[in-house]
Amino acid sequence: MDFVLRWLTAFVFTQIVEMGIYVQAFPKERPLRERVAIAFCASAITHPLVWFVIPDVTASLGISWWPTVGIAESFAVLAEAALLASFGVRAPLLWALLANGASFLIGLFCYTHFGW
C-alpha cells in the first residue's frame, strides 16, 4: 500500500477512535457540532506531523523506531491536551492520554494481527 494511502487509512481510523473519546470530554452545554469540530481538529493538527515530520526528524538524528513512537505520541498527547485546555476541557491531559492511548493500542493490534 502506498505510504500516503496508509497515512490516510491511519488518519481516518484515528479520527474515529479519538473523536468518539474527545466528544465526551466537553461539557454537554457546548453544542454537539462544536464538540465534534474541536475533536476533529485535535488529531487533524497533530496526525500529519506524527506521521510525516517526526519520523523524518528522528531518523536524521539516528533515533530508532520505538523511541520515535514515544516522541511522536508524547507530542500528540501534549499538543492535543493544550488544544483541549484552550476550550475549557477539565483534565485535558487525561483525555488526551486516553484518546491517544486508545487509538495507538487499537491501531497496533490491527497492525500486528491483521497487517493493516
Secondary structure, 3 states (H helix, E strand, C coil): CCHHHHHHHHHHHHHHHHHHHHHHHCCCCCCHHHHHHHHHHHHHHHHHHHHHHHHHHHHHCCCCHHHHHHHHHHHHHHHHHHHHHHCCCCCHHHHHHHHHHHHHHHHHHHHHHHCC
